Amino acid sequence: MFRLEKVFQNDDSGFILLVNFTKSCGLFFVSYLFVILQNNSIHYLFDYQIFINSNYYFFSTSVSLFFYFFTFFLKDNLNYQKNFLSFLKEDIIIFFISILFTSLIIFIFKINVIFKINLLYLVVFQIIILGILKRYFNYIYQNLIDKNIIQKNIMLIGNYHEIKKILSEKFDKIFIFKCCILLDIENKNLKLIKSEFKFPIFSINEDIRSILEYHALGQIWILNGDKKKNKIFSNIFKFSVDTLNINLENNFNVKGQKLLANKFDYVFYEKSRFYGVNLFIKILIDKILSIIFIFVSSPIIFIFCFAIFVEDGFPIFFTQNRTGWDGRRFKIYKLRSLKKTMFDKTLQVSKDDKRL
C-alpha cells in the first residue's frame, strides 16, 4: 500500500508544488472571469475568444506564468507555512514582482496593452483569490495532519532523561513519536516508563527491521549521538530511513538556522533515497512500466505457466518475502523453477541444482 507519509517524509515539496500550481491557475481563472463578465452575461462564460481579444489577455497570462515561475526561486519550497506573514512575504511579493516583469515586457516590446482603472480592479480580485486559496490550502494541510495522513512517524533513541526531555517539548502535530529504543533499559522500571511514555519501548538488541515495518517509521532521532552509540548507527544504517542526530545539550537562537522545536540543532546522518516529489514520480513510473511490461510479456508468462503445470502441476508461482530499499518487507511472486517434491525455502539454489 502506497504510504503518503513517505512522500512527505523530509519536506512538503509535493504539496507546495500543487499549491503553487493551483494559485497560478487561480490567478488566470479570475482574470478570465473578470474579462468575460465585466461586459457580458454569464451565458458568454465559455466564449474564450472574448478573453483572447481583450486588453487583459497578455497581462493576465504573463502574470500567472511569472507567478508560478518565481515560486521556485523566491519561496521556501521545503516546508509549507500556514501563517499570514508567509502569505504577505511570499504570495503578495511574488505577485507584484510578476506584475513588474510583465509591465517591463509590455514596455520593452511595445505590446498593445492599455492600462485602465479596470486593471487595478483585476489586481485586487487576484489578491483576494490568493488569500482565499491560502486559507483553503491551510485547511487541507491541517486536515491531513489531524488525520495522520502526512505524519512523520518517529522512533527516538536515547537514555531515559534524553527521551523524556524531547517528549516534554512542543512539536508540530506532523511529528508522531511511535516508539523508542531505551539505551539504559536495564536500570529502569519498564512498566512505569511505559505508562509514562505511552508508546512501545525496545532495547538496542531488538530487530530494527521489524520495528521499522510495524510502525511505518519515516524518521529515527538519535539523541545526543556520540561514539558510545556506534552500535546503534551500524544497525540502523542497513536501512534507508532518515536518521537525525539531535543535539539536546545547547539551545540555539540563530536566525535562519533550521531547528527542531525552534530550539534543538540537528544533523542528518542518513536520508532515504526517495522522498517527496521524487518518490511520487518513482511510484508513478514503477506502476506504469509494470503494467506495460506485464501486458507485453503476458503471452510468454502464460506459456511458462502452462509448461510448469504440465511438468510438475501446481503451484505455478513461488512467493517469498524480500526486503525493499526502505527496510520494509514485501512479497515477491516468481514462476516456480524448483520441483515441489524437493522444495526447500532455506536452501539457496546452486549451479546444476538437482531440484531444478
C-alpha positions as CSV (number, residue, x, y, z in Angstrom):
1,M,0.0,0.0,0.0
2,F,1.4,3.4,-1.0
3,R,2.1,5.5,2.1
4,L,1.6,9.2,1.9
5,E,3.9,9.8,4.8
6,K,6.8,8.7,2.7
7,V,6.1,11.3,0.1
8,F,6.0,14.0,2.8
9,Q,8.8,12.4,4.8
10,N,11.5,15.0,4.5
11,D,9.6,18.0,3.2
12,D,6.4,19.4,1.8
13,S,7.7,19.9,-1.7
14,G,4.9,17.8,-3.3
15,F,2.2,19.6,-1.5
16,I,3.8,23.1,-2.2
17,L,4.1,22.3,-5.9
18,L,0.4,21.5,-6.1
19,V,-0.4,24.7,-4.1
20,N,1.7,27.0,-6.3
21,F,0.3,25.5,-9.5
22,T,-3.3,25.9,-8.2
23,K,-2.6,29.5,-7.2
24,S,-1.2,30.3,-10.7
25,C,-4.3,28.7,-12.3
26,G,-6.5,30.7,-9.8
27,L,-4.9,34.0,-11.0
28,F,-5.6,33.1,-14.6
29,F,-9.1,31.9,-13.9
30,V,-10.0,35.1,-12.0
31,S,-8.7,37.2,-15.0
32,Y,-10.8,35.1,-17.3
33,L,-14.0,35.6,-15.3
34,F,-13.3,39.3,-14.8
35,V,-12.8,39.9,-18.6
36,I,-15.9,37.9,-19.6
37,L,-18.3,39.1,-17.0
38,Q,-17.5,42.8,-16.9
39,N,-19.3,43.5,-20.2
40,N,-21.2,40.2,-20.8
41,S,-23.7,38.0,-19.2
42,I,-22.9,34.6,-17.7
43,H,-24.1,33.0,-21.0
44,Y,-20.8,34.1,-22.6
45,L,-18.7,32.3,-20.0
46,F,-17.3,29.7,-22.4
47,D,-16.7,32.2,-25.2
48,Y,-12.9,32.2,-24.8
49,Q,-12.4,34.4,-27.8
50,I,-13.7,37.4,-25.8
51,F,-10.9,36.8,-23.4
52,I,-8.2,36.3,-26.1
53,N,-9.2,39.5,-27.9
54,S,-9.4,41.6,-24.7
55,N,-7.0,44.2,-23.4
56,Y,-6.0,42.0,-20.5
57,Y,-5.2,38.7,-22.2
58,F,-1.4,39.2,-22.3
59,F,-1.2,40.8,-18.9
60,S,-3.1,38.2,-17.0
61,T,-1.5,35.2,-18.8
62,S,2.0,36.6,-18.2
63,V,1.4,37.4,-14.5
64,S,0.1,33.9,-13.9
65,L,3.1,32.2,-15.6
66,F,5.6,34.5,-13.9
67,F,4.0,33.9,-10.6
68,Y,4.4,30.1,-11.0
69,F,8.0,30.6,-12.3
70,F,9.1,32.8,-9.4
71,T,7.7,30.5,-6.7
72,F,10.5,28.1,-7.5
73,F,13.1,30.7,-6.6
74,L,11.5,33.1,-4.1
75,K,9.7,30.6,-1.9
76,D,10.7,28.1,0.7
77,N,9.7,25.0,-1.3
78,L,10.6,22.5,1.5
79,N,8.2,23.4,4.4
80,Y,4.6,24.7,4.0
81,Q,4.0,27.8,6.1
82,K,0.4,28.4,7.3
83,N,0.9,31.8,8.9
84,F,-0.4,35.0,7.4
85,L,3.1,36.5,7.4
86,S,4.3,33.9,4.9
87,F,1.3,34.9,2.7
88,L,2.5,38.6,2.7
89,K,6.2,37.7,2.3
90,E,5.7,35.1,-0.4
91,D,2.5,35.2,-2.4
92,I,2.0,39.0,-2.4
93,I,5.6,39.9,-3.1
94,I,5.9,37.3,-5.8
95,F,2.6,38.5,-7.3
96,F,3.8,42.1,-7.5
97,I,7.2,41.0,-8.9
98,S,5.3,39.1,-11.6
99,I,3.3,42.3,-12.4
100,L,6.6,44.3,-12.6
101,F,8.2,41.8,-15.0
102,T,5.0,41.7,-17.1
103,S,4.9,45.5,-17.3
104,L,8.6,45.6,-18.3
105,I,8.0,43.2,-21.2
106,I,5.0,45.3,-22.3
107,F,7.1,48.4,-22.2
108,I,10.2,47.0,-23.9
109,F,8.4,45.1,-26.7
110,K,5.6,47.8,-27.0
111,I,2.8,45.3,-26.7
112,N,-0.6,46.7,-27.1
113,V,-2.0,46.8,-23.6
114,I,-3.9,49.8,-22.3
115,F,-3.6,50.4,-18.6
116,K,-7.0,51.4,-17.3
117,I,-8.6,51.7,-13.9
118,N,-10.2,48.3,-14.5
119,L,-6.8,46.8,-14.4
120,L,-6.4,47.9,-10.8
121,Y,-9.7,46.2,-10.0
122,L,-8.4,43.0,-11.6
123,V,-5.3,43.1,-9.5
124,V,-7.5,43.5,-6.3
125,F,-9.6,40.5,-7.3
126,Q,-6.4,38.4,-7.9
127,I,-5.1,39.3,-4.5
128,I,-8.4,38.2,-3.0
129,I,-8.3,34.9,-4.7
130,L,-4.7,34.3,-3.5
131,G,-5.9,35.0,0.1
132,I,-8.9,32.6,-0.4
133,L,-6.6,29.8,-1.8
134,K,-4.2,30.4,1.1
135,R,-6.9,29.8,3.6
136,Y,-8.2,26.8,1.7
137,F,-4.8,25.0,1.5
138,N,-4.1,25.8,5.1
139,Y,-7.3,23.9,6.0
140,I,-6.3,21.0,3.7
141,Y,-2.8,20.8,5.2
142,Q,-4.1,20.9,8.8
143,N,-6.7,18.3,7.9
144,L,-4.0,16.0,6.5
145,I,-2.0,16.4,9.7
146,D,-5.0,15.9,12.0
147,K,-5.9,12.6,10.2
148,N,-2.3,11.4,10.4
149,I,-2.1,11.1,6.6
150,I,1.1,13.1,6.2
151,Q,2.6,12.5,9.6
152,K,6.3,11.8,10.2
153,N,6.4,8.6,12.3
154,I,9.5,8.9,14.5
155,M,11.4,6.5,16.7
156,L,13.5,8.0,19.5
157,I,16.9,6.5,20.5
158,G,18.5,7.7,23.8
159,N,18.5,7.2,27.5
160,Y,15.6,7.9,29.8
161,H,16.3,11.6,30.5
162,E,17.0,12.4,26.9
163,I,13.8,10.9,25.6
164,K,11.8,12.5,28.5
165,K,13.3,15.9,27.5
166,I,12.1,15.5,23.9
167,L,8.6,14.4,24.9
168,S,8.3,17.5,27.1
169,E,8.8,19.8,24.2
170,K,6.1,21.2,21.9
171,F,6.4,19.9,18.4
172,D,4.2,20.4,15.4
173,K,1.4,17.8,15.0
174,I,3.1,16.4,12.0
175,F,5.7,14.7,14.2
176,I,4.3,11.5,15.7
177,F,6.5,9.7,18.2
178,K,5.7,6.0,17.7
179,C,8.2,4.1,19.8
180,C,11.7,4.4,21.3
181,I,14.9,2.4,21.9
182,L,15.9,3.0,25.6
183,L,19.6,2.6,26.0
184,D,19.6,2.4,29.8
185,I,16.6,0.0,29.9
186,E,18.4,-2.5,32.2
187,N,18.4,0.0,35.1
188,K,14.8,1.2,34.8
189,N,11.3,0.1,35.9
190,L,10.0,-0.7,32.4
191,K,6.3,-0.9,33.4
192,L,6.4,2.5,35.0
193,I,8.2,4.1,31.9
194,K,5.7,2.5,29.5
195,S,2.8,4.2,31.4
196,E,4.7,7.5,31.3
197,F,5.9,7.4,27.6
198,K,2.6,5.8,26.3
199,F,4.3,4.1,23.4
200,P,6.3,0.9,22.8
201,I,9.8,0.7,24.3
202,F,12.6,-1.5,22.9
203,S,16.2,-2.4,23.7
204,I,19.1,-2.0,21.3
205,N,19.1,-5.8,20.7
206,E,15.6,-5.7,19.1
207,D,15.1,-6.5,15.4
208,I,15.3,-3.0,13.9
209,R,13.7,-4.1,10.6
210,S,10.6,-5.4,12.3
211,I,10.2,-2.1,14.2
212,L,10.6,-0.1,11.0
213,E,7.9,-2.2,9.3
214,Y,5.4,-2.4,12.0
215,H,5.4,1.3,13.0
216,A,5.9,2.5,9.3
217,L,8.7,4.8,10.6
218,G,9.8,7.8,8.5
219,Q,12.5,9.1,10.7
220,I,14.8,8.0,13.5
221,W,16.0,10.6,16.0
222,I,19.3,9.7,17.9
223,L,19.5,11.9,20.9
224,N,23.0,13.3,21.6
225,G,24.6,10.7,19.3
226,D,28.3,10.1,20.0
227,K,30.9,7.3,19.9
228,K,29.1,5.4,22.6
229,K,26.2,4.9,20.2
230,N,28.2,3.5,17.3
231,K,26.4,0.1,17.6
232,I,23.1,1.9,17.0
233,F,24.4,3.6,13.9
234,S,25.7,0.4,12.4
235,N,22.3,-1.3,13.0
236,I,20.2,1.5,11.6
237,F,22.3,2.4,8.5
238,K,21.5,-1.0,6.9
239,F,18.1,0.5,6.1
240,S,17.3,3.6,4.1
241,V,15.4,5.6,6.7
242,D,16.0,9.3,7.7
243,T,18.3,9.4,10.7
244,L,18.9,12.6,12.6
245,N,21.4,13.3,15.4
246,I,19.7,15.7,17.7
247,N,21.8,17.9,20.0
248,L,20.0,18.4,23.3
249,E,22.9,20.0,25.2
250,N,22.7,23.5,23.7
251,N,19.8,25.8,22.9
252,F,20.3,27.8,19.7
253,N,18.8,31.1,18.6
254,V,20.4,31.6,15.2
255,K,18.3,33.4,12.7
256,G,17.7,31.4,9.6
257,Q,19.0,28.2,11.1
258,K,16.6,25.2,10.9
259,L,15.9,23.9,14.4
260,L,13.6,21.3,15.9
261,A,11.0,23.0,18.1
262,N,12.9,26.2,17.5
263,K,15.5,25.0,20.0
264,F,17.5,21.9,19.1
265,D,20.2,21.7,16.4
266,Y,20.3,18.6,14.3
267,V,22.4,16.8,11.7
268,F,21.2,14.4,9.0
269,Y,23.2,11.2,9.2
270,E,21.2,9.4,6.6
271,K,18.4,10.4,4.1
272,S,16.2,7.9,2.3
273,R,16.9,7.7,-1.4
274,F,13.4,8.7,-2.4
275,Y,11.1,11.1,-0.7
276,G,8.8,14.0,-1.6
277,V,8.1,14.6,-5.4
278,N,10.9,12.1,-6.3
279,L,9.2,9.3,-4.5
280,F,5.9,10.1,-6.1
281,I,7.4,10.2,-9.6
282,K,9.2,6.9,-8.9
283,I,6.0,5.2,-7.7
284,L,4.1,6.5,-10.8
285,I,6.8,5.3,-13.2
286,D,7.1,2.0,-11.4
287,K,3.3,1.4,-11.7
288,I,3.1,2.5,-15.4
289,L,6.1,0.5,-16.5
290,S,5.0,-2.6,-14.5
291,I,1.5,-2.6,-16.2
292,I,3.1,-2.2,-19.7
293,F,5.6,-5.0,-19.1
294,I,3.0,-7.4,-17.7
295,F,0.8,-6.7,-20.7
296,V,3.6,-7.2,-23.3
297,S,5.0,-10.3,-21.6
298,S,1.7,-11.9,-20.7
299,P,1.8,-14.4,-23.7
300,I,5.3,-15.6,-22.6
301,I,4.2,-15.8,-18.9
302,F,1.1,-17.9,-19.9
303,I,3.3,-20.3,-21.9
304,F,5.6,-20.9,-19.0
305,C,2.7,-21.3,-16.6
306,F,1.3,-24.0,-18.8
307,A,4.7,-25.7,-19.1
308,I,5.2,-25.7,-15.3
309,F,1.7,-27.2,-14.8
310,V,2.2,-30.0,-17.4
311,E,5.6,-30.9,-15.9
312,D,5.1,-30.6,-12.2
313,G,1.5,-29.4,-11.5
314,F,0.5,-26.8,-9.0
315,P,1.6,-24.4,-7.6
316,I,2.6,-22.3,-10.6
317,F,4.0,-19.4,-8.6
318,F,6.6,-19.3,-5.8
319,T,6.2,-16.5,-3.2
320,Q,8.8,-15.2,-0.8
321,N,9.3,-12.2,1.5
322,R,12.0,-9.8,0.4
323,T,13.4,-6.6,1.9
324,G,12.9,-3.3,-0.1
325,W,15.2,-0.3,-0.2
326,D,13.4,1.4,2.7
327,G,13.8,-1.6,5.0
328,R,10.2,-2.8,4.6
329,R,9.4,-6.4,3.5
330,F,7.3,-7.1,0.5
331,K,6.0,-10.4,-1.1
332,I,7.6,-11.3,-4.4
333,Y,5.9,-13.6,-6.9
334,K,8.0,-15.7,-9.2
335,L,7.4,-18.5,-11.7
336,R,8.3,-21.7,-9.8
337,S,11.5,-23.3,-11.1
338,L,12.1,-26.0,-8.4
339,K,10.3,-29.3,-8.1
340,K,7.7,-29.2,-5.5
341,T,8.7,-32.6,-4.0
342,M,12.2,-31.4,-3.3
343,F,11.4,-27.8,-2.5
344,D,13.2,-26.2,0.5
345,K,13.0,-22.4,1.1
346,T,16.0,-22.5,3.4
347,L,18.4,-23.8,0.7
348,Q,19.9,-21.4,-1.8
349,V,19.8,-22.6,-5.4
350,S,23.2,-23.5,-6.8
351,K,24.6,-24.3,-10.3
352,D,23.4,-27.7,-11.6
353,D,21.0,-28.0,-8.7
354,K,19.1,-31.3,-8.8
355,R,15.9,-29.6,-7.7
356,L,15.6,-27.5,-10.8
